[in-house]
């Protein structure tokens, strides 16, 4: 019995394509999670706006609560980036799935340089 070898290469291509799509989807969901965290922090800061140092305290407190459970991806610096991410891109639909978190971190840094 002869089996067409193209069937194996086609199946491998399907598997590879599905894996790449899954990775992109997970990365986009993670990026959107960071955006939502940033929005929630921003909203909380607005409620405590009468205290100038509240934002810094809030960021530190959130990081202290999340980092032990979720790891270094929720350090104080990362949590600050989440807030800045939301402030830089306040419209959720502007966050594109073609760009990953690393791209957005670079864009945030560029935005911060422009305001200095």
Jmol script that loads the backbone (N, CA, C; Angstrom):
load data "model"
ATOM      1  N   UNK A   1       0.843  -1.177   0.000  1.00  0.00           N
ATOM      2  CA  UNK A   1       0.000   0.000   0.000  1.00  0.00           C
ATOM      3  C   UNK A   1       0.892   1.245   0.000  1.00  0.00           C
ATOM      4  N   UNK A   2       0.627   2.154  -0.888  1.00  0.00           N
ATOM      5  CA  UNK A   2       1.402   3.376  -1.016  1.00  0.00           C
ATOM      6  C   UNK A   2       0.606   4.540  -0.417  1.00  0.00           C
ATOM      7  N   UNK A   3       1.297   5.295   0.426  1.00  0.00           N
ATOM      8  CA  UNK A   3       0.659   6.468   1.041  1.00  0.00           C
ATOM      9  C   UNK A   3       1.345   7.710   0.498  1.00  0.00           C
ATOM     10  N   UNK A   4       0.550   8.641   0.087  1.00  0.00           N
ATOM     11  CA  UNK A   4       1.069   9.902  -0.429  1.00  0.00           C
ATOM     12  C   UNK A   4       1.774  10.650   0.709  1.00  0.00           C
ATOM     13  N   UNK A   5       3.074  10.908   0.544  1.00  0.00           N
ATOM     14  CA  UNK A   5       3.853  11.567   1.596  1.00  0.00           C
ATOM     15  C   UNK A   5       3.414  13.008   1.843  1.00  0.00           C
ATOM     16  N   UNK A   6       2.732  13.597   0.882  1.00  0.00           N
ATOM     17  CA  UNK A   6       2.292  14.976   1.094  1.00  0.00           C
ATOM     18  C   UNK A   6       1.271  15.071   2.223  1.00  0.00           C
ATOM     19  N   UNK A   7       0.588  13.967   2.512  1.00  0.00           N
ATOM     20  CA  UNK A   7      -0.381  13.994   3.607  1.00  0.00           C
ATOM     21  C   UNK A   7       0.326  14.271   4.935  1.00  0.00           C
ATOM     22  N   UNK A   8       1.508  13.688   5.125  1.00  0.00           N
ATOM     23  CA  UNK A   8       2.265  13.915   6.362  1.00  0.00           C
ATOM     24  C   UNK A   8       2.742  15.361   6.429  1.00  0.00           C
ATOM     25  N   UNK A   9       3.290  15.877   5.352  1.00  0.00           N
ATOM     26  CA  UNK A   9       3.764  17.264   5.374  1.00  0.00           C
ATOM     27  C   UNK A   9       2.596  18.236   5.547  1.00  0.00           C
ATOM     28  N   UNK A  10       1.448  17.928   4.962  1.00  0.00           N
ATOM     29  CA  UNK A  10       0.268  18.783   5.152  1.00  0.00           C
ATOM     30  C   UNK A  10      -0.190  18.777   6.610  1.00  0.00           C
ATOM     31  N   UNK A  11      -0.202  17.600   7.214  1.00  0.00           N
ATOM     32  CA  UNK A  11      -0.617  17.492   8.620  1.00  0.00           C
ATOM     33  C   UNK A  11       0.372  18.214   9.524  1.00  0.00           C
ATOM     34  N   UNK A  12       1.660  18.077   9.244  1.00  0.00           N
ATOM     35  CA  UNK A  12       2.673  18.792  10.030  1.00  0.00           C
ATOM     36  C   UNK A  12       2.487  20.302   9.909  1.00  0.00           C
ATOM     37  N   UNK A  13       2.169  20.771   8.722  1.00  0.00           N
ATOM     38  CA  UNK A  13       1.934  22.203   8.517  1.00  0.00           C
ATOM     39  C   UNK A  13       0.707  22.673   9.295  1.00  0.00           C
ATOM     40  N   UNK A  14      -0.326  21.867   9.324  1.00  0.00           N
ATOM     41  CA  UNK A  14      -1.534  22.199  10.093  1.00  0.00           C
ATOM     42  C   UNK A  14      -1.204  22.300  11.581  1.00  0.00           C
ATOM     43  N   UNK A  15      -0.440  21.338  12.079  1.00  0.00           N
ATOM     44  CA  UNK A  15      -0.049  21.334  13.495  1.00  0.00           C
ATOM     45  C   UNK A  15       0.782  22.567  13.815  1.00  0.00           C
ATOM     46  N   UNK A  16       1.782  22.848  12.984  1.00  0.00           N
ATOM     47  CA  UNK A  16       2.650  23.999  13.210  1.00  0.00           C
ATOM     48  C   UNK A  16       1.854  25.300  13.183  1.00  0.00           C
ATOM     49  N   UNK A  17       0.972  25.438  12.218  1.00  0.00           N
ATOM     50  CA  UNK A  17       0.152  26.642  12.107  1.00  0.00           C
ATOM     51  C   UNK A  17      -0.743  26.820  13.333  1.00  0.00           C
ATOM     52  N   UNK A  18      -1.357  25.744  13.778  1.00  0.00           N
ATOM     53  CA  UNK A  18      -2.232  25.816  14.957  1.00  0.00           C
ATOM     54  C   UNK A  18      -1.439  26.194  16.200  1.00  0.00           C
ATOM     55  N   UNK A  19      -0.254  25.640  16.348  1.00  0.00           N
ATOM     56  CA  UNK A  19       0.586  25.975  17.508  1.00  0.00           C
ATOM     57  C   UNK A  19       0.984  27.445  17.491  1.00  0.00           C
ATOM     58  N   UNK A  20       1.384  27.937  16.324  1.00  0.00           N
ATOM     59  CA  UNK A  20       1.770  29.350  16.217  1.00  0.00           C
ATOM     60  C   UNK A  20       0.586  30.269  16.510  1.00  0.00           C
ATOM     61  N   UNK A  21      -0.578  29.907  16.022  1.00  0.00           N
ATOM     62  CA  UNK A  21      -1.784  30.694  16.290  1.00  0.00           C
ATOM     63  C   UNK A  21      -2.106  30.693  17.782  1.00  0.00           C
ATOM     64  N   UNK A  22      -1.984  29.542  18.418  1.00  0.00           N
ATOM     65  CA  UNK A  22      -2.257  29.437  19.857  1.00  0.00           C
ATOM     66  C   UNK A  22      -1.296  30.312  20.654  1.00  0.00           C
ATOM     67  N   UNK A  23      -0.033  30.319  20.281  1.00  0.00           N
ATOM     68  CA  UNK A  23       0.956  31.145  20.980  1.00  0.00           C
ATOM     69  C   UNK A  23       0.599  32.617  20.839  1.00  0.00           C
ATOM     70  N   UNK A  24       0.240  33.046  19.631  1.00  0.00           N
ATOM     71  CA  UNK A  24      -0.142  34.450  19.418  1.00  0.00           C
ATOM     72  C   UNK A  24      -1.384  34.813  20.223  1.00  0.00           C
ATOM     73  N   UNK A  25      -2.341  33.906  20.284  1.00  0.00           N
ATOM     74  CA  UNK A  25      -3.572  34.171  21.038  1.00  0.00           C
ATOM     75  C   UNK A  25      -3.290  34.284  22.532  1.00  0.00           C
ATOM     76  N   UNK A  26      -2.453  33.400  23.046  1.00  0.00           N
ATOM     77  CA  UNK A  26      -2.095  33.454  24.464  1.00  0.00           C
ATOM     78  C   UNK A  26      -1.364  34.756  24.759  1.00  0.00           C
ATOM     79  N   UNK A  27      -0.437  35.152  23.887  1.00  0.00           N
ATOM     80  CA  UNK A  27       0.301  36.393  24.095  1.00  0.00           C
ATOM     81  C   UNK A  27      -0.642  37.592  24.081  1.00  0.00           C
ATOM     82  N   UNK A  28      -1.614  37.591  23.176  1.00  0.00           N
ATOM     83  CA  UNK A  28      -2.566  38.706  23.128  1.00  0.00           C
ATOM     84  C   UNK A  28      -3.430  38.738  24.394  1.00  0.00           C
ATOM     85  N   UNK A  29      -3.866  37.584  24.852  1.00  0.00           N
ATOM     86  CA  UNK A  29      -4.664  37.533  26.086  1.00  0.00           C
ATOM     87  C   UNK A  29      -3.855  38.043  27.277  1.00  0.00           C
ATOM     88  N   UNK A  30      -2.587  37.679  27.315  1.00  0.00           N
ATOM     89  CA  UNK A  30      -1.717  38.153  28.399  1.00  0.00           C
ATOM     90  C   UNK A  30      -1.573  39.669  28.312  1.00  0.00           C
ATOM     91  N   UNK A  31      -1.375  40.182  27.106  1.00  0.00           N
ATOM     92  CA  UNK A  31      -1.257  41.626  26.918  1.00  0.00           C
ATOM     93  C   UNK A  31      -2.540  42.331  27.350  1.00  0.00           C
ATOM     94  N   UNK A  32      -3.684  41.779  26.999  1.00  0.00           N
ATOM     95  CA  UNK A  32      -4.956  42.378  27.407  1.00  0.00           C
ATOM     96  C   UNK A  32      -5.156  42.282  28.919  1.00  0.00           C
ATOM     97  N   UNK A  33      -4.666  41.208  29.525  1.00  0.00           N
ATOM     98  CA  UNK A  33      -4.727  41.095  30.979  1.00  0.00           C
ATOM     99  C   UNK A  33      -3.949  42.251  31.607  1.00  0.00           C
ATOM    100  N   UNK A  34      -2.764  42.550  31.080  1.00  0.00           N
ATOM    101  CA  UNK A  34      -1.968  43.659  31.597  1.00  0.00           C
ATOM    102  C   UNK A  34      -2.702  44.982  31.413  1.00  0.00           C
ATOM    103  N   UNK A  35      -3.373  45.155  30.275  1.00  0.00           N
ATOM    104  CA  UNK A  35      -4.131  46.380  30.028  1.00  0.00           C
ATOM    105  C   UNK A  35      -5.253  46.523  31.058  1.00  0.00           C
ATOM    106  N   UNK A  36      -5.981  45.442  31.311  1.00  0.00           N
ATOM    107  CA  UNK A  36      -7.085  45.485  32.283  1.00  0.00           C
ATOM    108  C   UNK A  36      -6.567  45.745  33.696  1.00  0.00           C
ATOM    109  N   UNK A  37      -5.436  45.156  34.049  1.00  0.00           N
ATOM    110  CA  UNK A  37      -4.830  45.430  35.356  1.00  0.00           C
ATOM    111  C   UNK A  37      -4.470  46.908  35.436  1.00  0.00           C
ATOM    112  N   UNK A  38      -3.858  47.428  34.380  1.00  0.00           N
ATOM    113  CA  UNK A  38      -3.495  48.848  34.348  1.00  0.00           C
ATOM    114  C   UNK A  38      -4.706  49.752  34.491  1.00  0.00           C
ATOM    115  N   UNK A  39      -5.799  49.395  33.827  1.00  0.00           N
ATOM    116  CA  UNK A  39      -7.032  50.192  33.939  1.00  0.00           C
ATOM    117  C   UNK A  39      -7.560  50.176  35.368  1.00  0.00           C
ATOM    118  N   UNK A  40      -7.548  49.015  35.982  1.00  0.00           N
ATOM    119  CA  UNK A  40      -8.061  48.904  37.357  1.00  0.00           C
ATOM    120  C   UNK A  40      -7.214  49.718  38.319  1.00  0.00           C
ATOM    121  N   UNK A  41      -5.895  49.682  38.134  1.00  0.00           N
ATOM    122  CA  UNK A  41      -5.001  50.488  38.973  1.00  0.00           C
ATOM    123  C   UNK A  41      -5.292  51.966  38.757  1.00  0.00           C
ATOM    124  N   UNK A  42      -5.424  52.378  37.511  1.00  0.00           N
ATOM    125  CA  UNK A  42      -5.713  53.773  37.193  1.00  0.00           C
ATOM    126  C   UNK A  42      -7.018  54.226  37.844  1.00  0.00           C
ATOM    127  N   UNK A  43      -8.046  53.391  37.756  1.00  0.00           N
ATOM    128  CA  UNK A  43      -9.335  53.729  38.373  1.00  0.00           C
ATOM    129  C   UNK A  43      -9.192  53.879  39.884  1.00  0.00           C
ATOM    130  N   UNK A  44      -8.448  52.986  40.498  1.00  0.00           N
ATOM    131  CA  UNK A  44      -8.242  53.065  41.948  1.00  0.00           C
ATOM    132  C   UNK A  44      -7.476  54.327  42.315  1.00  0.00           C
ATOM    133  N   UNK A  45      -6.481  54.674  41.509  1.00  0.00           N
ATOM    134  CA  UNK A  45      -5.717  55.903  41.764  1.00  0.00           C
ATOM    135  C   UNK A  45      -6.616  57.125  41.694  1.00  0.00           C
ATOM    136  N   UNK A  46      -7.539  57.136  40.757  1.00  0.00           N
ATOM    137  CA  UNK A  46      -8.441  58.273  40.629  1.00  0.00           C
ATOM    138  C   UNK A  46      -9.324  58.426  41.866  1.00  0.00           C
ATOM    139  N   UNK A  47      -9.686  57.312  42.479  1.00  0.00           N
ATOM    140  CA  UNK A  47     -10.473  57.368  43.714  1.00  0.00           C
ATOM    141  C   UNK A  47      -9.660  57.933  44.868  1.00  0.00           C
ATOM    142  N   UNK A  48      -8.355  57.728  44.844  1.00  0.00           N
ATOM    143  CA  UNK A  48      -7.498  58.216  45.924  1.00  0.00           C
ATOM    144  C   UNK A  48      -6.670  59.411  45.522  1.00  0.00           C
ATOM    145  N   UNK A  49      -7.166  60.187  44.549  1.00  0.00           N
ATOM    146  CA  UNK A  49      -6.369  61.254  43.956  1.00  0.00           C
ATOM    147  C   UNK A  49      -6.031  62.391  44.912  1.00  0.00           C
ATOM    148  N   UNK A  50      -6.733  62.488  46.034  1.00  0.00           N
ATOM    149  CA  UNK A  50      -6.443  63.573  46.963  1.00  0.00           C
ATOM    150  C   UNK A  50      -5.133  63.354  47.705  1.00  0.00           C
ATOM    151  N   UNK A  51      -4.588  62.151  47.611  1.00  0.00           N
ATOM    152  CA  UNK A  51      -3.304  61.872  48.255  1.00  0.00           C
ATOM    153  C   UNK A  51      -2.259  61.647  47.172  1.00  0.00           C
ATOM    154  N   UNK A  52      -1.270  62.533  47.109  1.00  0.00           N
ATOM    155  CA  UNK A  52      -0.281  62.503  46.030  1.00  0.00           C
ATOM    156  C   UNK A  52       0.529  61.215  46.008  1.00  0.00           C
ATOM    157  N   UNK A  53       0.835  60.672  47.170  1.00  0.00           N
ATOM    158  CA  UNK A  53       1.681  59.477  47.216  1.00  0.00           C
ATOM    159  C   UNK A  53       0.870  58.180  47.152  1.00  0.00           C
ATOM    160  N   UNK A  54      -0.432  58.276  46.987  1.00  0.00           N
ATOM    161  CA  UNK A  54      -1.277  57.084  46.965  1.00  0.00           C
ATOM    162  C   UNK A  54      -0.912  56.149  45.815  1.00  0.00           C
ATOM    163  N   UNK A  55      -0.638  56.704  44.638  1.00  0.00           N
ATOM    164  CA  UNK A  55      -0.299  55.896  43.468  1.00  0.00           C
ATOM    165  C   UNK A  55       0.925  55.030  43.700  1.00  0.00           C
ATOM    166  N   UNK A  56       1.971  55.621  44.275  1.00  0.00           N
ATOM    167  CA  UNK A  56       3.191  54.853  44.557  1.00  0.00           C
ATOM    168  C   UNK A  56       2.931  53.771  45.594  1.00  0.00           C
ATOM    169  N   UNK A  57       2.182  54.114  46.615  1.00  0.00           N
ATOM    170  CA  UNK A  57       1.839  53.124  47.641  1.00  0.00           C
ATOM    171  C   UNK A  57       1.022  51.987  47.030  1.00  0.00           C
ATOM    172  N   UNK A  58       0.055  52.346  46.204  1.00  0.00           N
ATOM    173  CA  UNK A  58      -0.818  51.354  45.582  1.00  0.00           C
ATOM    174  C   UNK A  58      -0.019  50.379  44.718  1.00  0.00           C
ATOM    175  N   UNK A  59       0.871  50.896  43.892  1.00  0.00           N
ATOM    176  CA  UNK A  59       1.703  50.049  43.024  1.00  0.00           C
ATOM    177  C   UNK A  59       2.526  49.085  43.866  1.00  0.00           C
ATOM    178  N   UNK A  60       3.171  49.603  44.885  1.00  0.00           N
ATOM    179  CA  UNK A  60       4.004  48.765  45.760  1.00  0.00           C
ATOM    180  C   UNK A  60       3.153  47.699  46.452  1.00  0.00           C
ATOM    181  N   UNK A  61       1.997  48.092  46.955  1.00  0.00           N
ATOM    182  CA  UNK A  61       1.110  47.155  47.646  1.00  0.00           C
ATOM    183  C   UNK A  61       0.645  46.036  46.711  1.00  0.00           C
ATOM    184  N   UNK A  62       0.227  46.400  45.509  1.00  0.00           N
ATOM    185  CA  UNK A  62      -0.233  45.399  44.540  1.00  0.00           C
ATOM    186  C   UNK A  62       0.886  44.416  44.224  1.00  0.00           C
ATOM    187  N   UNK A  63       2.078  44.926  43.972  1.00  0.00           N
ATOM    188  CA  UNK A  63       3.218  44.055  43.660  1.00  0.00           C
ATOM    189  C   UNK A  63       3.526  43.123  44.829  1.00  0.00           C
ATOM    190  N   UNK A  64       3.477  43.647  46.038  1.00  0.00           N
ATOM    191  CA  UNK A  64       3.751  42.812  47.218  1.00  0.00           C
ATOM    192  C   UNK A  64       2.723  41.695  47.368  1.00  0.00           C
ATOM    193  N   UNK A  65       1.494  41.953  46.954  1.00  0.00           N
ATOM    194  CA  UNK A  65       0.443  40.943  47.054  1.00  0.00           C
ATOM    195  C   UNK A  65       0.517  39.908  45.926  1.00  0.00           C
ATOM    196  N   UNK A  66       0.864  40.348  44.726  1.00  0.00           N
ATOM    197  CA  UNK A  66       0.813  39.466  43.560  1.00  0.00           C
ATOM    198  C   UNK A  66       2.109  38.701  43.289  1.00  0.00           C
ATOM    199  N   UNK A  67       3.245  39.342  43.509  1.00  0.00           N
ATOM    200  CA  UNK A  67       4.520  38.714  43.134  1.00  0.00           C
ATOM    201  C   UNK A  67       4.776  37.381  43.826  1.00  0.00           C
ATOM    202  N   UNK A  68       4.500  37.238  45.128  1.00  0.00           N
ATOM    203  CA  UNK A  68       4.741  35.925  45.748  1.00  0.00           C
ATOM    204  C   UNK A  68       3.905  34.805  45.124  1.00  0.00           C
ATOM    205  N   UNK A  69       2.708  35.131  44.699  1.00  0.00           N
ATOM    206  CA  UNK A  69       1.821  34.104  44.145  1.00  0.00           C
ATOM    207  C   UNK A  69       2.016  33.884  42.647  1.00  0.00           C
ATOM    208  N   UNK A  70       2.289  34.970  41.905  1.00  0.00           N
ATOM    209  CA  UNK A  70       2.337  34.877  40.445  1.00  0.00           C
ATOM    210  C   UNK A  70       3.726  35.076  39.849  1.00  0.00           C
ATOM    211  N   UNK A  71       4.722  35.384  40.660  1.00  0.00           N
ATOM    212  CA  UNK A  71       6.092  35.472  40.170  1.00  0.00           C
ATOM    213  C   UNK A  71       6.527  36.874  39.781  1.00  0.00           C
ATOM    214  N   UNK A  72       7.750  36.936  39.242  1.00  0.00           N
ATOM    215  CA  UNK A  72       8.392  38.217  38.956  1.00  0.00           C
ATOM    216  C   UNK A  72       7.691  39.019  37.860  1.00  0.00           C
ATOM    217  N   UNK A  73       6.797  38.408  37.122  1.00  0.00           N
ATOM    218  CA  UNK A  73       6.025  39.141  36.128  1.00  0.00           C
ATOM    219  C   UNK A  73       5.081  40.152  36.753  1.00  0.00           C
ATOM    220  N   UNK A  74       5.002  40.150  38.085  1.00  0.00           N
ATOM    221  CA  UNK A  74       4.143  41.084  38.807  1.00  0.00           C
ATOM    222  C   UNK A  74       4.946  41.869  39.841  1.00  0.00           C
ATOM    223  N   UNK A  75       6.202  42.158  39.489  1.00  0.00           N
ATOM    224  CA  UNK A  75       7.056  42.979  40.342  1.00  0.00           C
ATOM    225  C   UNK A  75       6.548  44.422  40.331  1.00  0.00           C
ATOM    226  N   UNK A  76       7.106  45.236  41.194  1.00  0.00           N
ATOM    227  CA  UNK A  76       6.705  46.643  41.256  1.00  0.00           C
ATOM    228  C   UNK A  76       6.904  47.313  39.897  1.00  0.00           C
ATOM    229  N   UNK A  77       8.028  47.059  39.263  1.00  0.00           N
ATOM    230  CA  UNK A  77       8.308  47.658  37.952  1.00  0.00           C
ATOM    231  C   UNK A  77       7.279  47.204  36.912  1.00  0.00           C
ATOM    232  N   UNK A  78       6.951  45.928  36.919  1.00  0.00           N
ATOM    233  CA  UNK A  78       5.970  45.419  35.963  1.00  0.00           C
ATOM    234  C   UNK A  78       4.591  46.035  36.209  1.00  0.00           C
ATOM    235  N   UNK A  79       4.200  46.131  37.464  1.00  0.00           N
ATOM    236  CA  UNK A  79       2.893  46.715  37.790  1.00  0.00           C
ATOM    237  C   UNK A  79       2.852  48.180  37.354  1.00  0.00           C
ATOM    238  N   UNK A  80       3.967  48.890  37.520  1.00  0.00           N
ATOM    239  CA  UNK A  80       4.046  50.266  37.022  1.00  0.00           C
ATOM    240  C   UNK A  80       3.850  50.299  35.506  1.00  0.00           C
ATOM    241  N   UNK A  81       4.446  49.324  34.820  1.00  0.00           N
ATOM    242  CA  UNK A  81       4.282  49.247  33.363  1.00  0.00           C
ATOM    243  C   UNK A  81       2.831  48.979  32.972  1.00  0.00           C
ATOM    244  N   UNK A  82       2.133  48.166  33.739  1.00  0.00           N
ATOM    245  CA  UNK A  82       0.720  47.896  33.443  1.00  0.00           C
ATOM    246  C   UNK A  82      -0.078  49.196  33.496  1.00  0.00           C
ATOM    247  N   UNK A  83       0.168  49.978  34.543  1.00  0.00           N
ATOM    248  CA  UNK A  83      -0.534  51.259  34.685  1.00  0.00           C
ATOM    249  C   UNK A  83      -0.189  52.183  33.516  1.00  0.00           C
ATOM    250  N   UNK A  84       1.095  52.257  33.195  1.00  0.00           N
ATOM    251  CA  UNK A  84       1.524  53.124  32.097  1.00  0.00           C
ATOM    252  C   UNK A  84       0.976  52.635  30.755  1.00  0.00           C
ATOM    253  N   UNK A  85       0.865  51.333  30.598  1.00  0.00           N
ATOM    254  CA  UNK A  85       0.289  50.744  29.386  1.00  0.00           C
ATOM    255  C   UNK A  85      -1.132  51.258  29.185  1.00  0.00           C
ATOM    256  N   UNK A  86      -1.921  51.203  30.242  1.00  0.00           N
ATOM    257  CA  UNK A  86      -3.293  51.698  30.134  1.00  0.00           C
ATOM    258  C   UNK A  86      -3.315  53.200  29.850  1.00  0.00           C
ATOM    259  N   UNK A  87      -2.457  53.937  30.518  1.00  0.00           N
ATOM    260  CA  UNK A  87      -2.444  55.391  30.325  1.00  0.00           C
ATOM    261  C   UNK A  87      -2.002  55.764  28.909  1.00  0.00           C
ATOM    262  N   UNK A  88      -1.110  54.978  28.331  1.00  0.00           N
ATOM    263  CA  UNK A  88      -0.628  55.240  26.977  1.00  0.00           C
ATOM    264  C   UNK A  88      -1.639  54.792  25.924  1.00  0.00           C
ATOM    265  N   UNK A  89      -2.326  53.691  26.194  1.00  0.00           N
ATOM    266  CA  UNK A  89      -3.316  53.129  25.264  1.00  0.00           C
ATOM    267  C   UNK A  89      -4.650  52.955  25.997  1.00  0.00           C
ATOM    268  N   UNK A  90      -5.367  54.055  26.264  1.00  0.00           N
ATOM    269  CA  UNK A  90      -6.581  53.963  27.080  1.00  0.00           C
ATOM    270  C   UNK A  90      -7.776  53.313  26.377  1.00  0.00           C
ATOM    271  N   UNK A  91      -7.680  53.088  25.084  1.00  0.00           N
ATOM    272  CA  UNK A  91      -8.781  52.466  24.345  1.00  0.00           C
ATOM    273  C   UNK A  91      -8.399  51.016  24.062  1.00  0.00           C
ATOM    274  N   UNK A  92      -9.176  50.096  24.599  1.00  0.00           N
ATOM    275  CA  UNK A  92      -8.845  48.667  24.488  1.00  0.00           C
ATOM    276  C   UNK A  92      -8.740  48.220  23.035  1.00  0.00           C
ATOM    277  N   UNK A  93      -9.585  48.743  22.171  1.00  0.00           N
ATOM    278  CA  UNK A  93      -9.555  48.338  20.762  1.00  0.00           C
ATOM    279  C   UNK A  93      -8.290  48.781  20.045  1.00  0.00           C
ATOM    280  N   UNK A  94      -7.552  49.711  20.636  1.00  0.00           N
ATOM    281  CA  UNK A  94      -6.292  50.154  20.034  1.00  0.00           C
ATOM    282  C   UNK A  94      -5.163  49.159  20.294  1.00  0.00           C
ATOM    283  N   UNK A  95      -5.367  48.240  21.211  1.00  0.00           N
ATOM    284  CA  UNK A  95      -4.356  47.221  21.516  1.00  0.00           C
ATOM    285  C   UNK A  95      -4.480  46.127  20.463  1.00  0.00           C
ATOM    286  N   UNK A  96      -3.467  45.991  19.664  1.00  0.00           N
ATOM    287  CA  UNK A  96      -3.492  45.084  18.517  1.00  0.00           C
ATOM    288  C   UNK A  96      -2.902  43.726  18.847  1.00  0.00           C
ATOM    289  N   UNK A  97      -3.528  42.698  18.327  1.00  0.00           N
ATOM    290  CA  UNK A  97      -3.044  41.336  18.572  1.00  0.00           C
ATOM    291  C   UNK A  97      -1.740  41.061  17.834  1.00  0.00           C
ATOM    292  N   UNK A  98      -1.420  41.867  16.833  1.00  0.00           N
ATOM    293  CA  UNK A  98      -0.180  41.671  16.091  1.00  0.00           C
ATOM    294  C   UNK A  98       1.042  42.092  16.902  1.00  0.00           C
ATOM    295  N   UNK A  99       0.829  42.891  17.935  1.00  0.00           N
ATOM    296  CA  UNK A  99       1.931  43.336  18.781  1.00  0.00           C
ATOM    297  C   UNK A  99       1.879  42.595  20.105  1.00  0.00           C
ATOM    298  N   UNK A 100       3.023  42.145  20.547  1.00  0.00           N
ATOM    299  CA  UNK A 100       3.109  41.453  21.827  1.00  0.00           C
ATOM    300  C   UNK A 100       3.471  42.417  22.945  1.00  0.00           C
ATOM    301  N   UNK A 101       3.524  41.904  24.149  1.00  0.00           N
ATOM    302  CA  UNK A 101       3.833  42.716  25.321  1.00  0.00           C
ATOM    303  C   UNK A 101       5.194  43.392  25.181  1.00  0.00           C
ATOM    304  N   UNK A 102       6.175  42.694  24.624  1.00  0.00           N
ATOM    305  CA  UNK A 102       7.506  43.276  24.435  1.00  0.00           C
ATOM    306  C   UNK A 102       7.428  44.508  23.538  1.00  0.00           C
ATOM    307  N   UNK A 103       6.638  44.439  22.485  1.00  0.00           N
ATOM    308  CA  UNK A 103       6.470  45.594  21.601  1.00  0.00           C
ATOM    309  C   UNK A 103       5.843  46.767  22.353  1.00  0.00           C
ATOM    310  N   UNK A 104       4.827  46.484  23.129  1.00  0.00           N
ATOM    311  CA  UNK A 104       4.159  47.555  23.871  1.00  0.00           C
ATOM    312  C   UNK A 104       5.070  48.172  24.923  1.00  0.00           C
ATOM    313  N   UNK A 105       5.909  47.360  25.552  1.00  0.00           N
ATOM    314  CA  UNK A 105       6.858  47.929  26.521  1.00  0.00           C
ATOM    315  C   UNK A 105       7.795  48.913  25.828  1.00  0.00           C
ATOM    316  N   UNK A 106       8.239  48.578  24.625  1.00  0.00           N
ATOM    317  CA  UNK A 106       9.102  49.496  23.876  1.00  0.00           C
ATOM    318  C   UNK A 106       8.346  50.769  23.517  1.00  0.00           C
ATOM    319  N   UNK A 107       7.101  50.644  23.095  1.00  0.00           N
ATOM    320  CA  UNK A 107       6.301  51.821  22.753  1.00  0.00           C
ATOM    321  C   UNK A 107       6.057  52.705  23.978  1.00  0.00           C
ATOM    322  N   UNK A 108       5.833  52.090  25.121  1.00  0.00           N
ATOM    323  CA  UNK A 108       5.638  52.850  26.357  1.00  0.00           C
ATOM    324  C   UNK A 108       6.895  53.640  26.680  1.00  0.00           C
ATOM    325  N   UNK A 109       8.041  53.004  26.541  1.00  0.00           N
ATOM    326  CA  UNK A 109       9.309  53.699  26.816  1.00  0.00           C
ATOM    327  C   UNK A 109       9.505  54.864  25.852  1.00  0.00           C
ATOM    328  N   UNK A 110       9.178  54.663  24.582  1.00  0.00           N
ATOM    329  CA  UNK A 110       9.279  55.755  23.613  1.00  0.00           C
ATOM    330  C   UNK A 110       8.344  56.899  23.985  1.00  0.00           C
ATOM    331  N   UNK A 111       7.141  56.569  24.387  1.00  0.00           N
ATOM    332  CA  UNK A 111       6.167  57.582  24.805  1.00  0.00           C
ATOM    333  C   UNK A 111       6.691  58.357  26.008  1.00  0.00           C
ATOM    334  N   UNK A 112       7.300  57.654  26.957  1.00  0.00           N
ATOM    335  CA  UNK A 112       7.840  58.308  28.148  1.00  0.00           C
ATOM    336  C   UNK A 112       8.991  59.231  27.792  1.00  0.00           C
ATOM    337  N   UNK A 113       9.809  58.866  26.815  1.00  0.00           N
ATOM    338  CA  UNK A 113      10.914  59.722  26.394  1.00  0.00           C
ATOM    339  C   UNK A 113      10.396  61.003  25.760  1.00  0.00           C
ATOM    340  N   UNK A 114       9.293  60.899  25.044  1.00  0.00           N
ATOM    341  CA  UNK A 114       8.715  62.081  24.407  1.00  0.00           C
ATOM    342  C   UNK A 114       8.180  63.076  25.430  1.00  0.00           C
ATOM    343  N   UNK A 115       7.778  62.603  26.601  1.00  0.00           N
ATOM    344  CA  UNK A 115       7.213  63.499  27.612  1.00  0.00           C
ATOM    345  C   UNK A 115       8.277  64.072  28.533  1.00  0.00           C
ATOM    346  N   UNK A 116       9.509  63.608  28.393  1.00  0.00           N
ATOM    347  CA  UNK A 116      10.592  64.110  29.266  1.00  0.00           C
ATOM    348  C   UNK A 116      11.105  65.425  28.740  1.00  0.00           C
TER     349      UNK A 116
END
end "model"
wireframe off; spacefill off
backbone 0.3
color backbone group
